[in-house]
Amino acid sequence: MDTTTLPQQMIAQLENIVGQSFLFSDTATRTHYGHDETEDYNFPPSVVVKPANAQEISEIMKLANIYKIPVVPIGGRTGLSGGALSIYGGIGLSTERLNSITIDEKNLQAILGPAAITQQFQEAALEKGLFYPPDPSSRGSCTIGGNVAENAGGARAVKYGVTKDYVLNLEVVLPTGEIIRTGANTLKNSTGYNLTQLMVGSEGTLGIITQIVMKLLPKNTHNVLMLVPFFKAEQACEAVAAIFRAGVVPSALEFMERDAIDWGLRFLDNVNLNVKDEVQAHLLIEVDGNYPDILFAEAEKIMNVMEQFDIDEVLYADTEEQKNALWKLRRTVAEAVKSNSIYKEEDTVVPRYELPTLLKGVKAIGEKYGFKSVCYGHAGDGNLHVNIIKGDMSDDNWKNEVPKGIREIFELTVSLKGTLSGEHGIGYVQKNYMDIAFDKKQLGLMKAIKGIFDPNNILNPGKILPDVI
């Protein structure tokens, strides 16, 4: 599928749909929209369009079907699996003009355009006394449409769930150009197949989301945040399941091994944290609610659990400034790692009790194939981000040996009853590992679903499904 150049007649028709001001074919713009945060990939689309509404997107899709030209939906470009990469050229469809945010206080809901920035949405909800819990590390720049497409999670998923748990209804432009609603603006819906949840996590391969109805929660008024240093990284992982067995469900439970902390501290100028040389990992633990006495009782339970392990002095964040600094450190880890080296980020997830086994296995596989890894993630969910660092590794080993190691990491993950991705999606970079998690029958069903929605295979082709099934 070579679409590096589009027919001139088609470009004129696209311009007629979106207007001259919202069609771009210059190299700088195409390059800008040709990458997300996935490694160092850049696949510029042949042309970038910025439609204003679902109707214009519908017309673009109908036109693309006539010419058999691929269309790639592009949001905030913060993805880590290559979902927004125009690997076959074609049309890069930016949704950035669809960025509306409406808070429905009466029903505790929000009606959103897909380009609404996640943090801006959260802040708009908080102003009304409401709370939207999913909070990816890139919340200051990622879009809510991208969150829905990838089923994003974040630190507070351990208590509150991920994006799918808040989506009530979607307006979607199908690959063939029809505009549909997938559900209803109700908290319960047992009417037919659940098209809403089929769209969530489909990575822009089954439709282009143009409006999202989200449920909201009343906001909590208090939280307690603590940073627990461990002298053994595997014990930090063991402590995760122990906290839940003690009867506490934290609102956040994050794991950071030593390199993640060190790289994060070097990357941030204004965060000070003294870490003893012997410390190998940290858990960042938060409990939240409306009654301080209950929170302090939960924190005490957590401390009783922590004292069963080999830990250093626990840091309690006493002020909002301290809390913000610790969260900034955690949210900046990925950016800090990327600033140090080319890297590949794997998004493994296992039952939380298996985290120590997964961490130990990842390190052993790294030794076998000669790569270093920096691990951190949402430990409360069993979600471990494995950053494989290129460093001074040769290009040949990076290209040929590291993928063997990644396959072994995924095989280990699946053997522990886990799977390939907890929140980043499969996209372009993980698709050829899908045979580890699914057999041919399962993959065949997914391919058949894709074919029903997108008979000409023009919407975000080359994502999720492996090249050979």
Backbone torsions as a table, in degrees:
resi	resn	phi	psi	omega
1	MET	NA	97.1	-179.3
2	ASP	-104.9	109.8	179.1
3	THR	-128.0	36.3	-179.9
4	THR	-64.8	-25.3	172.9
5	THR	-127.6	138.3	179.4
6	LEU	-100.9	151.0	176.0
7	PRO	-57.6	136.8	-177.8
8	GLN	-58.9	-35.3	179.0
9	GLN	-62.6	-38.4	179.4
10	MET	-66.9	-41.2	179.0
11	ILE	-60.3	-41.2	178.1
12	ALA	-63.4	-37.6	178.6
13	GLN	-69.3	-38.2	176.1
14	LEU	-62.8	-42.5	178.7
15	GLU	-62.9	-35.2	178.2
16	ASN	-67.0	-31.0	179.8
17	ILE	-75.4	-50.2	-171.2
18	VAL	-99.8	-15.2	-175.5
19	GLY	93.1	149.6	-175.9
20	GLN	-58.2	-33.0	-175.9
21	SER	-72.7	-12.5	-174.1
22	PHE	-121.8	23.9	171.5
23	LEU	-125.5	131.0	-173.6
24	PHE	-133.3	129.7	177.0
25	SER	-126.2	4.1	179.7
26	ASP	-71.9	154.2	-174.8
27	THR	-61.9	-42.5	-176.5
28	ALA	-61.3	-45.8	-179.3
29	THR	-67.8	-43.2	179.7
30	ARG	-62.1	-40.3	178.5
31	THR	-66.4	-40.5	179.4
32	HIS	-60.1	-39.8	-179.4
33	TYR	-91.7	8.1	-178.8
34	GLY	-95.2	2.7	-179.2
35	HIS	-137.9	156.4	165.7
36	ASP	-122.1	-145.3	-179.5
37	GLU	-100.0	19.6	-179.4
38	THR	-85.0	105.4	176.8
39	GLU	48.2	-133.3	-179.7
40	ASP	-118.3	28.9	-177.8
41	TYR	-73.9	145.4	170.8
42	ASN	-147.0	116.7	178.4
43	PHE	-125.5	89.2	-177.4
44	PRO	-65.4	136.2	170.4
45	PRO	-68.7	163.0	178.3
46	SER	-72.1	-29.5	179.2
47	VAL	-153.9	147.2	177.2
48	VAL	-112.1	131.1	175.4
49	VAL	-122.5	149.4	-179.3
50	LYS	-128.6	81.3	-177.9
51	PRO	-68.3	160.2	-175.3
52	ALA	-96.7	-19.3	-172.7
53	ASN	-163.0	176.8	-177.9
54	ALA	-63.0	-34.5	-178.2
55	GLN	-64.7	-42.2	178.0
56	GLU	-65.6	-39.5	177.6
57	ILE	-63.2	-39.5	177.1
58	SER	-58.6	-45.2	-179.8
59	GLU	-65.7	-37.7	178.1
60	ILE	-63.2	-43.8	-178.6
61	MET	-66.4	-39.5	177.7
62	LYS	-62.8	-40.4	178.6
63	LEU	-66.0	-43.4	-179.2
64	ALA	-62.1	-33.7	177.4
65	ASN	-67.6	-35.4	178.6
66	ILE	-63.1	-43.1	-176.1
67	TYR	-91.9	-5.6	-176.9
68	LYS	57.3	47.6	-178.1
69	ILE	-108.1	131.6	-179.8
70	PRO	-67.7	147.7	176.6
71	VAL	-125.9	129.9	179.5
72	VAL	-117.2	116.9	175.3
73	PRO	-68.1	135.8	-177.5
74	ILE	-127.6	123.3	178.9
75	GLY	-106.9	-120.7	-177.3
76	GLY	-81.6	-6.6	178.4
77	ARG	57.8	38.5	175.7
78	THR	-104.6	4.3	-175.0
79	GLY	-65.2	157.3	-176.9
80	LEU	-120.1	12.8	177.7
81	SER	-125.5	7.2	177.4
82	GLY	78.6	21.3	-177.1
83	GLY	-65.5	-26.3	-177.0
84	ALA	-101.7	13.9	-178.6
85	LEU	-84.3	132.5	178.7
86	SER	-86.5	73.4	-170.8
87	ILE	-68.4	-18.5	176.5
88	TYR	-112.3	18.6	-176.7
89	GLY	72.5	-134.9	177.5
90	GLY	77.9	-147.2	-174.0
91	ILE	-100.0	122.3	170.2
92	GLY	-92.2	113.5	-173.7
93	LEU	-103.6	100.8	178.6
94	SER	-82.5	131.2	179.6
95	THR	-94.1	13.2	-166.8
96	GLU	-62.3	-19.2	179.0
97	ARG	-80.8	-12.6	-179.5
98	LEU	-97.0	74.7	-169.5
99	ASN	-122.3	25.6	-175.6
100	SER	-71.8	150.3	176.3
101	ILE	-134.4	117.5	177.1
102	THR	-126.3	123.1	178.8
103	ILE	-99.3	121.1	177.9
104	ASP	-97.0	91.9	-176.2
105	GLU	-64.5	-33.7	-175.9
106	LYS	-64.2	-37.8	-176.7
107	ASN	-105.7	2.5	-175.5
108	LEU	53.5	53.0	179.6
109	GLN	-135.8	165.4	173.4
110	ALA	-132.8	144.2	174.8
111	ILE	-116.1	120.3	-166.3
112	LEU	-129.1	144.5	164.9
113	GLY	-79.9	152.1	-174.7
114	PRO	-64.0	-22.0	-178.0
115	ALA	-91.3	4.7	174.7
116	ALA	-60.3	130.3	178.8
117	ILE	-72.6	134.2	-173.3
118	THR	-56.8	-47.2	-178.7
119	GLN	-65.0	-38.9	178.0
120	GLN	-63.4	-38.7	175.5
121	PHE	-63.5	-46.6	179.3
122	GLN	-58.7	-42.8	-178.3
123	GLU	-68.8	-37.0	176.4
124	ALA	-63.6	-38.4	177.5
125	ALA	-66.9	-43.0	-179.5
126	LEU	-61.0	-35.6	178.1
127	GLU	-61.1	-24.1	178.8
128	LYS	-99.8	10.0	-178.9
129	GLY	77.9	21.9	-176.4
130	LEU	-119.9	166.3	-168.1
131	PHE	-138.5	128.3	171.0
132	TYR	-114.0	106.2	-168.7
133	PRO	-71.2	-42.4	-174.6
134	PRO	-55.7	128.6	-172.8
135	ASP	-142.9	77.0	175.9
136	PRO	-55.9	154.2	-179.7
137	SER	-58.1	-28.5	-178.9
138	SER	-92.5	23.7	-172.2
139	ARG	-58.8	-23.3	179.1
140	GLY	-73.4	-13.6	-178.3
141	SER	-135.0	-18.5	179.4
142	CYS	-76.0	159.5	-177.6
143	THR	-106.6	154.8	-177.9
144	ILE	-67.7	-30.7	175.8
145	GLY	-64.7	-41.6	175.5
146	GLY	-64.5	-38.6	176.4
147	ASN	-59.3	-42.1	178.7
148	VAL	-67.2	-43.8	-178.1
149	ALA	-61.5	-33.9	-177.9
150	GLU	-101.6	-3.2	-173.0
151	ASN	52.9	56.1	-175.5
152	ALA	-63.8	155.2	-179.4
153	GLY	-119.6	-96.8	-178.0
154	GLY	109.6	-177.1	-170.4
155	ALA	-64.1	-34.5	-172.4
156	ARG	-92.8	8.9	177.6
157	ALA	-64.3	-26.4	-176.8
158	VAL	-58.2	-35.8	179.2
159	LYS	-102.0	-36.3	-167.7
160	TYR	-108.0	-8.1	-179.6
161	GLY	91.3	-179.5	-176.0
162	VAL	-109.2	-174.3	-173.5
163	THR	-53.3	-42.4	-176.2
164	LYS	-57.8	-26.2	-176.9
165	ASP	-77.3	-3.9	-177.9
166	TYR	-119.7	-11.2	-178.1
167	VAL	-81.8	121.6	178.8
168	LEU	-98.9	-38.7	-171.6
169	ASN	-157.3	149.1	179.3
170	LEU	-134.3	142.9	162.8
171	GLU	-97.9	129.3	-173.6
172	VAL	-135.8	136.5	168.4
173	VAL	-93.7	119.7	-179.1
174	LEU	-72.3	160.2	178.2
175	PRO	-56.4	-26.7	179.7
176	THR	-88.9	-1.7	172.0
177	GLY	105.8	-13.9	178.2
178	GLU	-69.5	149.2	177.0
179	ILE	-107.1	126.7	-178.1
180	ILE	-130.1	161.7	165.4
181	ARG	-107.1	136.8	-173.0
182	THR	-92.6	-17.9	-175.2
183	GLY	-155.4	-136.9	179.9
184	ALA	-145.1	159.4	-178.8
185	ASN	-85.1	50.2	-176.8
186	THR	-125.0	154.8	-179.3
187	LEU	-76.3	-22.9	176.4
188	LYS	-122.0	141.8	179.8
189	ASN	-159.8	107.8	178.9
190	SER	-122.3	51.6	-172.8
191	THR	-119.4	95.6	177.3
192	GLY	77.3	-171.8	178.0
193	TYR	-64.6	148.1	-175.9
194	ASN	-87.7	82.8	-178.7
195	LEU	-68.0	-28.6	179.2
196	THR	-60.5	-50.6	-177.9
197	GLN	-72.4	-22.1	173.4
198	LEU	-67.2	-37.4	179.1
199	MET	-71.6	-36.4	-179.8
200	VAL	-65.2	124.9	-179.0
201	GLY	84.7	4.5	-178.1
202	SER	-85.0	0.1	169.3
203	GLU	58.6	36.8	176.0
204	GLY	68.7	22.5	-179.2
205	THR	-101.8	-16.8	-177.3
206	LEU	-110.8	-15.8	-179.3
207	GLY	179.3	164.9	177.6
208	ILE	-106.6	115.9	-176.8
209	ILE	-75.4	127.5	-177.7
210	THR	-118.0	-13.5	172.9
211	GLN	-156.3	145.4	-175.5
212	ILE	-131.8	131.8	172.3
213	VAL	-107.2	119.1	-177.0
214	MET	-114.0	144.2	170.2
215	LYS	-87.0	152.9	179.8
216	LEU	-124.4	163.3	177.5
217	LEU	-118.2	157.2	169.8
218	PRO	-64.1	141.9	-176.8
219	LYS	-76.0	149.4	173.5
220	ASN	-85.9	156.3	-173.8
221	THR	-105.4	-16.3	-175.4
222	HIS	-138.9	154.4	171.7
223	ASN	-153.1	157.7	174.3
224	VAL	-124.2	131.2	-177.1
225	LEU	-125.9	130.9	179.7
226	MET	-135.0	147.5	176.7
227	LEU	-115.4	120.4	-174.0
228	VAL	-112.7	115.3	179.0
229	PRO	-86.1	134.7	178.7
230	PHE	-115.7	140.6	177.2
231	PHE	-82.5	-11.5	176.3
232	LYS	-134.0	124.0	-175.4
233	ALA	-62.7	-38.8	-179.0
234	GLU	-66.3	-30.6	176.0
235	GLN	-67.8	-34.5	175.6
236	ALA	-59.6	-40.4	177.5
237	CYS	-68.5	-39.0	178.8
238	GLU	-63.0	-36.0	-176.7
239	ALA	-65.5	-23.6	-176.3
240	VAL	-61.2	-55.1	-179.2
241	ALA	-64.9	-32.2	-179.0
242	ALA	-63.9	-34.8	178.5
243	ILE	-61.9	-44.2	-180.0
244	PHE	-68.8	-36.8	178.2
245	ARG	-65.0	-23.8	178.0
246	ALA	-80.5	-3.7	175.1
247	GLY	94.3	17.1	179.6
248	VAL	-113.0	132.8	172.7
249	VAL	-112.0	101.1	179.9
250	PRO	-67.2	157.0	172.8
251	SER	-81.5	-16.3	173.6
252	ALA	-156.6	143.2	178.3
253	LEU	-150.4	96.2	-170.7
254	GLU	-110.0	139.2	178.0
255	PHE	-107.7	135.2	173.8
256	MET	-139.0	119.2	175.6
257	GLU	-79.6	172.0	-167.8
258	ARG	-55.4	-47.0	-178.6
259	ASP	-61.0	-35.9	179.5
260	ALA	-62.7	-43.5	177.4
261	ILE	-64.2	-49.2	-176.4
262	ASP	-61.8	-45.2	-179.1
263	TRP	-66.3	-38.2	177.6
264	GLY	-63.5	-42.7	179.9
265	LEU	-65.6	-37.6	177.9
266	ARG	-68.0	-32.0	-177.5
267	PHE	-74.7	-30.1	-177.7
268	LEU	-103.5	128.3	-178.6
269	ASP	-81.5	-28.0	-168.3
270	ASN	-108.9	20.3	175.5
271	VAL	-117.2	119.2	-178.9
272	ASN	-109.9	128.4	179.9
273	LEU	-152.1	120.0	178.1
274	ASN	-87.9	120.9	-178.2
275	VAL	-122.2	122.8	179.0
276	LYS	-63.5	149.8	-178.3
277	ASP	-58.5	-30.9	-174.6
278	GLU	-79.5	-12.7	-177.6
279	VAL	-72.9	129.4	-177.2
280	GLN	-103.8	-22.1	-175.0
281	ALA	-162.5	163.9	175.9
282	HIS	-131.8	149.5	163.4
283	LEU	-111.5	129.9	173.0
284	LEU	-102.5	116.0	-170.3
285	ILE	-122.7	129.9	178.7
286	GLU	-126.9	138.9	166.5
287	VAL	-121.9	144.5	-178.5
288	ASP	-137.9	164.6	179.9
289	GLY	164.9	-161.7	-177.0
290	ASN	-113.0	-4.2	-175.0
291	TYR	-125.8	105.1	-176.2
292	PRO	-53.7	-38.9	-177.9
293	ASP	-60.4	-40.1	178.7
294	ILE	-67.5	-40.4	-179.5
295	LEU	-64.5	-42.8	179.2
296	PHE	-66.3	-34.4	175.7
297	ALA	-65.4	-40.0	177.2
298	GLU	-66.4	-41.0	177.9
299	ALA	-61.9	-37.2	178.4
300	GLU	-66.9	-40.1	175.8
301	LYS	-59.8	-43.6	179.6
302	ILE	-61.7	-42.6	179.4
303	MET	-62.9	-37.5	177.1
304	ASN	-61.2	-36.8	176.5
305	VAL	-69.5	-45.5	-177.2
306	MET	-59.8	-34.2	-176.7
307	GLU	-69.3	-9.5	175.0
308	GLN	-78.9	-8.1	-176.4
309	PHE	-116.6	171.2	-177.7
310	ASP	-87.1	92.0	-174.3
311	ILE	-122.2	161.0	172.0
312	ASP	-94.4	-172.3	-177.4
313	GLU	-64.3	131.9	-178.2
314	VAL	-81.1	137.1	177.6
315	LEU	-99.9	119.8	172.3
316	TYR	-95.6	127.4	177.9
317	ALA	-79.9	108.3	-173.6
318	ASP	-83.7	-26.1	-174.6
319	THR	-122.9	162.7	175.6
320	GLU	-60.9	-34.8	179.3
321	GLU	-62.5	-43.8	177.9
322	GLN	-65.3	-42.4	179.1
323	LYS	-61.1	-45.4	-179.6
324	ASN	-63.5	-36.9	-179.8
325	ALA	-66.1	-43.1	179.5
326	LEU	-66.4	-40.4	177.9
327	TRP	-68.6	-35.8	177.1
328	LYS	-62.6	-40.7	177.2
329	LEU	-60.3	-47.5	-179.0
330	ARG	-64.5	-43.4	-175.7
331	ARG	-71.3	-18.4	-175.0
332	THR	-94.1	-4.9	-173.8
333	VAL	-56.3	-47.7	-177.5
334	ALA	-60.5	-43.0	178.8
335	GLU	-64.3	-38.2	179.3
336	ALA	-65.2	-42.5	178.8
337	VAL	-62.1	-44.4	-178.1
338	LYS	-64.4	-31.9	-179.7
339	SER	-71.1	-17.6	-178.3
340	ASN	-92.1	-30.1	-172.3
341	SER	-167.1	156.0	164.1
342	ILE	-60.4	139.9	-176.7
343	TYR	-150.7	162.9	171.3
344	LYS	-118.2	131.4	-179.8
345	GLU	-110.5	119.7	176.2
346	GLU	-101.7	145.0	-168.0
347	ASP	-118.1	58.0	-173.2
348	THR	-70.8	152.7	176.0
349	VAL	-146.9	132.8	-179.8
350	VAL	-135.2	165.0	169.2
351	PRO	-54.1	137.0	-167.1
352	ARG	-58.7	-29.1	179.2
353	TYR	-64.3	-22.7	-177.5
354	GLU	-89.1	0.4	-178.2
355	LEU	-55.5	-45.2	179.7
356	PRO	-58.8	-40.7	179.2
357	THR	-65.1	-41.6	178.5
358	LEU	-62.8	-48.1	-179.3
359	LEU	-60.0	-46.3	178.9
360	LYS	-60.5	-41.5	179.9
361	GLY	-66.4	-40.7	178.7
362	VAL	-59.1	-43.8	-179.0
363	LYS	-66.5	-39.3	178.9
364	ALA	-65.8	-40.2	178.5
365	ILE	-65.9	-38.0	176.3
366	GLY	-60.4	-42.2	178.1
367	GLU	-63.9	-39.1	-178.3
368	LYS	-63.5	-40.2	-175.1
369	TYR	-103.9	3.7	171.9
370	GLY	78.0	30.7	176.2
371	PHE	-123.6	153.8	177.0
372	LYS	-98.1	144.9	176.9
373	SER	-129.2	147.8	173.2
374	VAL	-116.9	122.0	-172.7
375	CYS	-114.9	140.0	175.8
376	TYR	-163.1	173.1	175.1
377	GLY	152.8	-169.8	-174.4
378	HIS	-88.9	79.7	-171.4
379	ALA	-61.0	-32.6	179.8
380	GLY	-59.9	-25.2	176.3
381	ASP	-96.1	-3.3	-171.7
382	GLY	75.4	18.9	-173.8
383	ASN	-98.8	105.9	-177.0
384	LEU	-109.7	119.1	174.1
385	HIS	-85.5	123.0	-178.3
386	VAL	-109.8	106.3	179.1
387	ASN	-93.7	112.1	180.0
388	ILE	-92.2	121.9	-170.1
389	ILE	-97.3	129.8	177.8
390	LYS	-73.3	-45.7	179.0
391	GLY	52.2	-125.7	-179.8
392	ASP	-99.9	17.4	177.0
393	MET	-63.9	141.8	-179.6
394	SER	-66.7	154.0	178.4
395	ASP	-59.9	-35.7	-178.9
396	ASP	-65.1	-46.1	178.6
397	ASN	-66.3	-37.9	179.2
398	TRP	-62.1	-38.9	-177.0
399	LYS	-80.1	-36.9	-169.3
400	ASN	-108.2	-33.7	-176.7
401	GLU	-90.0	-41.5	-177.1
402	VAL	-59.2	-43.3	177.6
403	PRO	-57.6	-31.6	176.4
404	LYS	-65.6	-41.6	178.1
405	GLY	-65.2	-40.3	178.6
406	ILE	-62.6	-42.1	178.7
407	ARG	-60.3	-41.5	179.3
408	GLU	-66.9	-36.3	176.7
409	ILE	-61.9	-44.3	179.3
410	PHE	-67.6	-37.8	177.1
411	GLU	-63.1	-41.4	175.8
412	LEU	-62.2	-45.2	-178.9
413	THR	-58.7	-47.7	-179.3
414	VAL	-67.1	-35.8	178.0
415	SER	-64.6	-23.5	177.6
416	LEU	-90.5	15.2	-179.3
417	LYS	70.3	26.6	176.0
418	GLY	-104.5	-163.3	-179.7
419	THR	-152.4	178.0	-165.5
420	LEU	-73.6	-30.1	-176.4
421	SER	-145.7	134.5	176.6
422	GLY	-95.5	-29.0	-175.8
423	GLU	-157.1	-13.4	-176.6
424	HIS	-87.9	-18.3	-178.8
425	GLY	87.8	176.9	-177.0
426	ILE	-99.1	-50.5	173.3
427	GLY	55.2	-134.3	-176.1
428	TYR	-91.0	-37.5	-168.3
429	VAL	-84.9	-21.9	-177.3
430	GLN	-107.7	-1.8	-169.3
431	LYS	-60.3	-34.1	-176.5
432	ASN	-84.3	9.6	169.3
433	TYR	-104.4	-0.2	-174.7
434	MET	-62.9	-23.6	179.2
435	ASP	-66.1	-17.6	177.7
436	ILE	-71.6	-37.3	-176.0
437	ALA	-91.7	-24.9	-173.8
438	PHE	-133.3	146.9	175.3
439	ASP	-88.2	-180.0	-174.9
440	LYS	-63.9	-34.1	179.5
441	LYS	-64.8	-46.0	179.9
442	GLN	-63.6	-46.0	179.3
443	LEU	-64.5	-35.6	177.6
444	GLY	-63.6	-38.5	176.9
445	LEU	-64.1	-42.4	178.6
446	MET	-62.8	-42.5	178.9
447	LYS	-63.2	-38.2	179.4
448	ALA	-66.2	-40.0	176.7
449	ILE	-61.2	-45.7	177.5
450	LYS	-57.5	-42.0	-178.3
451	GLY	-66.3	-34.1	178.6
452	ILE	-67.2	-44.3	-179.7
453	PHE	-72.8	-36.5	-167.8
454	ASP	-135.5	72.9	-172.6
455	PRO	-60.6	-26.5	179.6
456	ASN	-96.6	3.8	177.7
457	ASN	51.0	51.5	-178.5
458	ILE	-108.9	-14.6	-176.8
459	LEU	-93.9	111.1	179.3
460	ASN	47.4	53.9	-178.7
461	PRO	-69.0	158.4	176.9
462	GLY	79.3	19.1	178.9
463	LYS	-121.1	152.2	175.3
464	ILE	69.1	-60.1	-175.8
465	LEU	-78.9	138.0	-179.5
466	PRO	-65.2	158.4	-178.9
467	ASP	-61.9	-33.2	179.3
468	VAL	-126.2	125.5	177.0
469	ILE	-114.0	NA	NA
